C-alpha cells in the first residue's frame, strides 16, 4: 500500500518551492505547552509536524499539515476532556448515555476550531505559514459512520449536550469501513469501501486497558449456587474483545468535553500458534478475521442469513460492551448497582440498540445476582426509547432461530419478560386476544420473530417520537396499543440540529451578518435569530443577504467544477434534494417534474421558464433495487436534458455522488429551494429540512414530519405546500387507491410517464425503467400520481416567487429568523427536563493540574 506521505504528495496542491523559500515566522517559546496564543500555536504546530509526522516543511504535504494541526487542536481538548471526566467522577453526577448504531460526526477539525474559539487564530497561524486553512480542512476524511438523519441527529445531540454542559457519553461502533463510498458509473450507483482509517485517525484515543469481553453463541446450562439455588450459566461458543476508542466532543464556549466511545472488535486470541506451526496458516488467523468482521462495515447487506446474523452480532456487541463499561464506571464510586438508574440515563436511538434491555437484565440477574423484580425495576427506570419510523416494515424483527443461535441466554430472558408482561396484560384485559397478540414481544405469524420495538417499549420508562405529527401517528397507529396501555410513557421531542456546524461553520458570511446586527447570543440561543426580522424591509440588509446567498452558490459551483467536473449556472434557481434515496422520500416525483418541464420546452422551445439547476444527492442501500433504479433514472434524465440544445441552459440536472456531512455544509447554504416531498405520514421528522431553512432556503413540501412545524414557525405564506395530508393518504388507501386513473385522466402526466415507458431516457434498453413505471401505474404505494398535479402547480408558484427577488429575499430572511425551535439545544433541554432528569454540570479549569489527576 502506498504510504500516506507518498499518497498525499501526489495530491498536494502546494508549490513546494514557494514553501522552501518563504521566510519562517518568528516563534516565541511559552511555558504553557497547550496555550492559546498565536506564538504557542505556531510552536505546537511545527513540533507536531516534526515529532509526530517525522518530517519538516520542505517535504510536508497538505495531509502532513492536517495531521500536525489536528494533534495541535486535540492537545488543547485533552485538558478539558480529562477535567470533564474527573469532575463527573468526583461529583458522582448523573450521566446521559446515548446508544446509537450511527454517529455521522463529519469532519472534526473545523468544528473543534469553532467550539474552542480558535478558528480565527488558527487561520492567522496558517496564513503566516503561507498555508490555506480551508485546504487543510479538506484533507480530513469524512467518515461515513451513519446513513443519514439518524447518525447526523446523534452527532448534533452530542454537540448540544456538551454545549449545554450536560454530562454525557455517546456509545457506538468504530466501523473500519463506513456505509460505503458512492461512485456514479454510467448513471448507476457503485459502492466501494469507505476506508476512512487508511492513514489513522488523530482525533481518537485508544483505551486498550478498558477493553471488555462480549460473548456470542453457545448454549445455557442450569447450575446450583452455594445456597443450592438454581442459576443459569451461559456457555458461549466464542468471545470477542471490545476495544474502546474515545473521541473528545467539545461544547461551544464551554469547558465541557464529553467522550464519544466507539468499540472495535478483536479476537480474544488473535493468533493460533499451534495451527501456524502445523502449516494451517489460514486457521492461525481465522479467529482474528472472524472477530474483526463485527466492526468491519456499517450496515452489512442483510439480504442473506449471514448478513442478518452479522447485523444482530454488531448490535449486541456494542450494547454489551457499553453496558459493561457503564456498570464498571458506576461501581468505581458506588458499592452496588441499586442506584444505577439514578446516575445513568440510557437513550436507545431507534431499535438497533434495543437488545440492551435484555442484556442489562442478564448482567443484573446472572452476573450480579439480583432477583428478577428488582433487576426489572432498575432496567425500566434506566432506559428510554426514541422511535424514528412510522413504517411497520422498518421496525426490526429478528427470527427466534437466529437469537437462539447467537444469543441463547437473551432469548430466554426475552421469553421471560414477555411471559410476565402478557400475564399481567391478561389480568388487566381478560379475553382481549387481539391486544395480547399486538403487544407480545414475539410475533407468531410466518415464523416466530422478536419484535424489537415492542421490547423497547416494554423495557423503557419513556417513548418518544421526533416530530409532532410523528408522535401523534405513533400513538394512533404504529404503537397504538402501547399508547393506550401507557399513555404517560409517550412524549414528543421534535428533532433539532446544531447551529454551530450548520450555520456558523457552514455559512460564515451569513453568521457574520447576523452577529453584526444582533450580537452572537443566537449561537447558544437560536430563538434570538428572531431579531433579524426587523431588517426584513431594510434594502441594504436584503441586498447583503442576497449577495451572501449568491456567494454561497458561487462557492458550490466552484467546488463542483473543481472536484466533480460539473458546471452549473449560479444565476439559476438551485432546487435541491439531498437525503437517503428511498421511494417514500420520492426523489422520482422530482424527476417527473423535470420531465414535465422538459416536455414544455420541447413543445415550445421559446417557453418562458425560470432557469433551474436540480441538485440531487444521497445513497441507496446496496440491496435496495428500486432506490438504485431511481438514481439511474435521475442520471438518465439529466443526460438527455443537459445535452438537448432546445433547453439552452434553462434546466440542468446534477446528481452529486457520495453525499456526506462535508458536502452538506456546502450545499445547504447554497440552496434556494429545499425539496421535502415525502408522502405525508411516512417521514418521522427530517433534519435536512431544518438545515436548509436555517440557511435561508425556502421549502416546497408536504405536511409530513417536521415540515408541519417548520411551516408553522416560518409562516404558511413562506412555505410552498402541496399534496395529500396523512389523513387523506390513509383514507384513500382504505377506500382503494387506483393510480392508473390519474394517468388516464391527466394528459401531462401521461406524457411524462410515457417518455419513461417508451425508453426515451434509456435508448437501446427501452424496458430499463419498466419496474418504476409498473410500480407507479399499478401500485404507487407512496402516492406519487395522486400528488403529481399539486406538485407541478406548486412548482409554478415557486417560479413566480423566485422571479420577484425582493419577495423571495424577504421569505428567505423570515425562514432563517424563525427556525429557533429547531436547534438541537432546545431538543436536548426537553430530554433533560422531561425524560432524563439530568442537570448541567459546570467544568472549572481553575487550579487544575493534569499530572495529579486521579482517574
Buried (B, 14 or more C-beta within 10 A) or exposed (E): EEEBBEBBBEEBEBEBEEBEEEEEBEBEEBEEEBBEEBBBBBBBBBBBBBEBBEBEBEBBBBBBBBBBBBBBBBBBBBBBBBBBBBBBBEEBBBBBBBBBBBBBBBBBBBBBBBBBEBBEBBBEBBEBBBBBBEBBBBBBBBBBBBBBBBBBBBBBBBBBBBBBBBBBBBBBBBBBBBBBBBEBEEBEBBBEEBEBBBBEBBBBBBBEEBBBEBBBBBEBEEEEEEEEEEEBEBEBEBBBBBBBBBBBBBBBBBBBBBBBBBBBBBBBEBEBEEBBEEEEEEEBBBBBEEBBBBBBBBBBBBEEEEEBBBBBBBBBBBBBBBBBBBBEBBEEEBEEBEBBBBBBBBBBBBBBBBBBBBBBBBBBBBEEEBEBEEBBEBBBBBBBBBBBBBEEEBBBBBBBEBBBBBBBBBBBBBBBBBEBBBEEBBEEBEEBEEBBBBBBBBBEEEEBBBBBBBBBBBBBBBBBBBBBBBBBBBBEBBBEBBBEBBEEBBBBBBBBBBBBBBBBBBBBBBBEBBBEBBEBEBBBEBBBBBBBBEBBEBEEBBEBBBEBBEBBBEBBBEBBEEEBEBEBBBEBBBBBBBBBBBBBBBBBBBBBBBBBBBBBBBEEEEEEBBBBBBBBBBBBBBBBEBBBBBBBBBBBBBBBBBEBEEBEEBBBBBBBBBBBBBBBBBBBBBBBBBBBBBBBBBBBBBBBBBBBBBBBBBBBBBBBBBBBBBBEBBEEEBBBBBBBBBEBBBEBEEEEBBBEEBBEEBEBBBBBBBBBBEBBBBEEEBEBBBEBBEBBBEEBBBBBBBBBBBBBEBBEEBBEBBEEEEEBBBBBBBBBBBBBBBBBBBBBBBBBEBBBEBEBBEBEEEEBEEEEEEE
